Amino acid sequence: MAGEHRERNPGGQLASDEPPTLVDDVHFVDGEEGRRLAHAQARALWEVTQWLVQNSYRTGREPTA
């Protein structure tokens, strides 16, 4: 369950005996605040994607074209 301590394997990943959970809180904004939030979210997703591409060797997978 979310917020509970979960066992990790030696590689630091969550144990595979149960799927991870997500707890989220949705807020809707519009106007200038909404545009700033959309920009920040897009930037965060871009940075995560770039990190995944640059660190794909750690998973043993080849980067995709």
C-alpha positions in Angstrom: 0.0 0.0 0.0 1.2 3.6 -0.7 3.4 5.1 2.0 4.4 1.7 3.5 8.0 0.5 3.6 8.6 -2.0 0.8 11.5 -4.4 0.4 14.1 -3.6 -2.3 16.3 -6.1 -4.1 20.1 -5.7 -4.1 19.8 -3.5 -7.3 17.7 -1.0 -5.4 14.5 -1.8 -7.3 11.2 -2.6 -5.6 10.7 -6.3 -5.1 8.7 -7.8 -7.9 6.1 -9.6 -5.7 3.6 -6.7 -6.0 3.2 -3.8 -8.4 4.1 -0.3 -7.3 1.3 2.0 -6.3 0.7 5.6 -7.1 -1.0 8.2 -5.0 -1.9 11.4 -6.8 -3.7 14.7 -6.2 -5.2 16.4 -9.3 -5.6 20.2 -9.4 -6.9 22.0 -12.5 -5.5 25.5 -13.3 -6.0 27.8 -16.2 -4.8 31.1 -17.4 -1.2 32.1 -16.8 -0.7 29.7 -13.9 -1.9 26.8 -16.1 0.5 27.8 -18.9 3.4 27.9 -16.4 2.4 24.5 -15.0 2.1 23.0 -18.5 5.6 24.3 -19.3 7.1 22.9 -16.1 5.5 19.5 -16.7 6.7 19.4 -20.2 10.2 20.3 -19.1 10.2 17.6 -16.4 9.0 14.9 -18.9 11.7 16.0 -21.4 14.4 15.8 -18.7 13.2 12.3 -17.6 13.2 11.1 -21.2 16.7 12.4 -21.8 17.9 10.8 -18.6 16.4 7.5 -19.6 18.1 7.7 -23.0 21.5 8.5 -21.5 21.2 5.8 -18.8 19.7 3.0 -20.8 23.0 1.0 -20.6 22.2 0.4 -16.9 19.2 -1.7 -17.8 21.2 -3.7 -20.4 19.0 -2.3 -23.2 20.2 -0.6 -26.3 18.9 3.0 -26.9 16.1 3.1 -29.4 16.5 5.1 -32.6 
